[in-house]
Amino acid sequence: MKYTLRIKKNNVFKYIFKKGIYSKGNFVVVHVCKTKNFNQTNTNNFFAVCVSKKNGNSVKRNRLKRLAREVYRQEEENLKRGYNIVIIYKKETLSDKVNFFTIKDDIINCFKDLDLYE
């Protein structure tokens, strides 16, 4: 991911959930907020994917994470910069039931609802 850094700290997740806005899809919930210290020299987004243990074993959870990261990687060029983005899978989403294209449509619709495209 060219313009993106990973979110790793718990306090950043809490800040996004508290101050940000979100959009719900059929399989995912996308939380977004502006980066605290955004300026024109720092043109990065911060990104994370969360999957619950209720979505399956580690192999299935990692597959769901890979799908979301790939969708984000493909759409990264078209997104606005300076945002914190967290994609959370709903608990009823199973990797056996979804494929890449359904996840892609769901995430893109959420991005459009949140007005993240330039």
C-alpha positions as CSV (number, residue, x, y, z in Angstrom):
1,M,0.0,0.0,0.0
2,K,1.6,3.1,-1.3
3,Y,0.0,5.9,0.7
4,T,-1.0,4.0,3.8
5,L,0.3,3.1,7.2
6,R,-1.1,0.5,9.6
7,I,-3.0,1.4,12.8
8,K,-1.5,-0.6,15.7
9,K,-2.2,1.4,18.9
10,N,-5.3,0.7,20.9
11,N,-5.8,4.4,21.8
12,V,-6.0,5.2,18.0
13,F,-8.8,2.6,17.6
14,K,-10.7,4.1,20.5
15,Y,-10.3,7.6,19.1
16,I,-11.7,6.5,15.7
17,F,-14.7,4.7,17.2
18,K,-15.4,7.7,19.5
19,K,-14.9,10.7,17.1
20,G,-15.4,9.1,13.7
21,I,-18.4,8.3,11.5
22,Y,-19.3,4.9,10.1
23,S,-21.2,3.2,7.4
24,K,-22.7,-0.2,7.5
25,G,-22.8,-2.7,4.6
26,N,-24.1,-6.3,4.4
27,F,-20.8,-7.8,5.6
28,V,-18.6,-5.0,7.0
29,V,-18.8,-1.7,9.0
30,V,-16.3,1.0,7.9
31,H,-15.3,3.6,10.5
32,V,-13.6,6.8,9.4
33,C,-12.2,9.9,11.0
34,K,-9.7,12.6,10.0
35,T,-6.1,12.1,11.1
36,K,-5.3,14.3,14.1
37,N,-2.1,15.9,12.8
38,F,-2.8,16.1,9.1
39,N,-0.9,18.5,7.0
40,Q,0.0,18.7,3.3
41,T,3.4,17.1,3.8
42,N,1.9,14.1,5.5
43,T,-0.3,12.6,2.8
44,N,-0.9,9.2,4.3
45,N,-4.0,7.3,5.3
46,F,-4.0,5.0,8.3
47,F,-5.7,1.6,7.8
48,A,-6.7,-1.4,9.9
49,V,-8.9,-4.5,9.5
50,C,-10.6,-6.2,12.5
51,V,-12.1,-9.7,12.5
52,S,-13.7,-11.3,15.5
53,K,-13.0,-14.9,16.6
54,K,-16.6,-15.6,16.0
55,N,-15.9,-15.4,12.2
56,G,-14.0,-18.7,12.3
57,N,-10.6,-20.1,12.9
58,S,-7.4,-18.2,12.2
59,V,-7.2,-19.4,8.6
60,K,-10.7,-18.0,7.8
61,R,-10.1,-14.8,9.7
62,N,-6.8,-14.2,7.8
63,R,-8.6,-14.8,4.5
64,L,-11.2,-12.1,5.3
65,K,-8.4,-9.7,6.3
66,R,-6.6,-10.4,3.0
67,L,-9.7,-9.7,1.0
68,A,-10.3,-6.4,2.7
69,R,-6.7,-5.3,2.3
70,E,-6.7,-6.2,-1.4
71,V,-9.9,-4.1,-1.9
72,Y,-8.3,-1.2,-0.1
73,R,-5.1,-1.6,-2.2
74,Q,-7.0,-1.5,-5.4
75,E,-9.0,1.6,-4.3
76,E,-6.2,3.4,-2.6
77,E,-5.3,5.7,-5.5
78,N,-8.9,7.1,-5.7
79,L,-9.3,7.8,-1.9
80,K,-8.8,11.1,-0.2
81,R,-5.7,11.4,2.0
82,G,-5.4,12.2,5.7
83,Y,-8.0,9.7,7.1
84,N,-8.0,6.9,9.6
85,I,-10.0,3.9,8.2
86,V,-11.0,0.8,10.1
87,I,-12.9,-2.0,8.4
88,I,-14.7,-4.4,10.8
89,Y,-16.3,-7.6,9.7
90,K,-19.7,-8.4,11.1
91,K,-19.9,-11.5,13.2
92,E,-22.2,-13.4,10.8
93,T,-19.8,-13.0,7.9
94,L,-18.1,-16.3,7.1
95,S,-15.3,-16.7,4.6
96,D,-17.1,-19.7,3.1
97,K,-20.2,-17.7,2.3
98,V,-18.5,-14.6,0.7
99,N,-16.2,-14.1,-2.2
100,F,-13.9,-11.2,-3.2
101,F,-16.5,-9.4,-5.4
102,T,-19.2,-9.3,-2.7
103,I,-16.7,-7.9,-0.2
104,K,-15.4,-5.4,-2.8
105,D,-18.9,-4.1,-3.6
106,D,-19.8,-3.8,0.1
107,I,-16.6,-1.9,1.0
108,I,-16.8,0.4,-2.1
109,N,-20.5,1.2,-1.2
110,C,-19.4,2.1,2.3
111,F,-16.6,4.3,1.0
112,K,-19.0,6.1,-1.2
113,D,-21.5,6.7,1.7
114,L,-18.6,8.2,3.7
115,D,-17.6,10.4,0.8
116,L,-14.0,9.1,0.7
117,Y,-13.5,9.3,-3.0
118,E,-11.8,12.3,-4.6
